[in-house]
């Protein structure tokens, strides 16, 4: 009987069962296919509750994305059209403006939701 996941042990069992089901050649709308769908939902709900991942600080997100793209910090200066402004942003002395958020979102592909997150100045 499928029931909500409440413990790590149940989570482990559902993960193992999901793995077993993934090894099968599932037919849509079959008993196994429906079971896999239900177990996947339960696993997702449990993991979202137990393993919450907080969104990163906007500055950390910018630095991470620059690194991912193989860009130097100086290239943020070009994007923001000011070397001193980019330096102030990255050092945490200045907050991002709406215009900066728009540019960073468009050029670096960082979610605006992450960029608007509040953070403390240094």
Long-range contacts (C-beta under 8 A, 24 or more apart in sequence): 2-35, 2-38, 2-39, 2-42, 4-42, 4-45, 4-46, 5-42, 5-43, 5-45, 5-46, 11-43, 11-46, 11-47, 11-50, 14-39, 14-42, 14-43, 14-46, 15-43, 18-43, 55-113, 55-114, 55-117, 56-114, 57-117, 57-119, 58-96, 58-114, 58-115, 58-116, 58-117, 58-119, 59-89, 59-90, 59-92, 59-119, 61-110, 61-114, 61-115, 62-89, 62-90, 62-104, 62-108, 62-110, 62-115, 63-90, 65-108, 65-109, 65-110, 66-108, 69-108, 79-103, 79-104, 79-107, 79-108, 91-122, 92-119, 92-120, 92-121, 92-122, 93-121, 93-122, 94-121, 95-119, 95-121
